[in-house]
């Protein structure tokens, strides 16, 4: 995961960072971890199987609970950056619209 972040930072930097480039060149990436990160990035902010995969990787109940809370109840800033509201986000997930009781009705 760190190697992916460093690679993204190197691509975005408007200047050379030789120490980071050297570290990245020698970093070993676990293919399993790379797959987890790739699925999570493809899923974006959506709730899906990749979020559950990441949750399973976390050690300890406390960390799992904190991660689940962050995924299920993102910050207002996170939602606003995506033009979402908390209620609108859940309506989207449940397949409902304002004025409707459910997706199948």
C-alpha positions in Angstrom: 0.0 0.0 0.0 2.8 2.4 0.8 4.6 1.6 -2.4 1.4 2.5 -4.3 1.1 5.8 -2.5 4.7 6.7 -3.1 4.4 5.9 -6.8 1.3 8.1 -7.0 3.1 10.9 -5.2 6.1 10.6 -7.5 3.8 10.8 -10.5 2.2 14.0 -9.1 5.3 15.8 -7.9 6.4 18.6 -10.2 10.1 18.0 -9.1 12.4 15.0 -8.8 12.6 13.1 -5.5 15.5 10.8 -6.0 15.4 9.3 -2.5 11.8 8.3 -2.9 12.5 7.0 -6.4 15.3 4.9 -5.1 13.1 3.5 -2.3 10.3 2.7 -4.8 12.6 1.0 -7.2 13.7 -1.4 -4.5 10.3 -1.9 -2.8 8.8 -5.3 -2.9 5.0 -5.3 -3.4 3.0 -8.3 -2.1 0.8 -9.3 -5.0 -2.1 -10.2 -2.6 -1.9 -6.7 -1.1 -1.6 -5.1 -4.5 -4.8 -6.9 -5.5 -6.6 -5.7 -2.4 -5.6 -2.1 -3.0 -6.5 -2.3 -6.7 -10.0 -3.6 -6.0 -10.5 -1.0 -3.3 -9.4 1.8 -5.6 -11.6 0.5 -8.4 -14.6 0.5 -6.0 -13.9 4.0 -4.9 -16.2 5.3 -2.2 -18.9 2.8 -3.0 -19.6 0.1 -0.4 -18.7 -3.2 -1.9 -16.7 -6.5 -1.6 -13.3 -4.7 -1.5 -14.3 -2.9 1.7 -15.1 -6.2 3.3 -11.8 -7.6 2.1 -10.0 -4.7 3.7 -12.0 -5.1 6.9 -10.9 -8.7 7.1 -7.3 -7.7 6.9 -7.4 -5.5 10.0 -6.1 -7.0 13.2 -8.3 -6.6 16.3 -11.9 -5.9 17.0 -11.3 -2.2 17.8 -9.7 -1.5 14.4 -12.4 -3.4 12.6 -15.1 -1.4 14.4 -13.4 1.9 13.6 -13.0 1.0 9.9 -16.6 -0.2 9.7 -17.8 3.1 11.3 -15.8 5.1 8.8 -17.1 3.2 5.8 -20.7 3.2 7.0 -20.7 6.8 8.3 -18.3 8.9 6.3 -17.5 12.4 7.4 -19.6 15.3 6.2 -16.5 16.6 4.3 -16.1 13.3 2.4 -19.8 13.4 1.4 -19.7 17.1 0.4 -16.6 16.5 -1.8 -18.8 14.0 -3.7 -21.9 16.2 -3.8 -23.7 13.7 -1.5 -25.7 14.0 1.7 -26.0 11.3 4.4 -29.6 10.6 3.5 -29.0 10.7 -0.2 -26.2 8.2 0.1 -28.4 5.7 1.9 -31.2 6.2 -0.5 -28.8 5.5 -3.3 -27.6 2.3 -1.6 -31.1 1.1 -0.9 -32.3 1.9 -4.4 -35.0 4.4 -3.3 -35.8 8.0 -4.3 -37.5 10.7 -2.4 -41.3 10.0 -2.4 -40.8 6.3 -2.9 -41.0 3.6 -0.3 -38.7 1.0 -1.9 -37.0 0.0 -5.1 -39.5 -2.8 -5.9 -42.7 -0.8 -5.3 
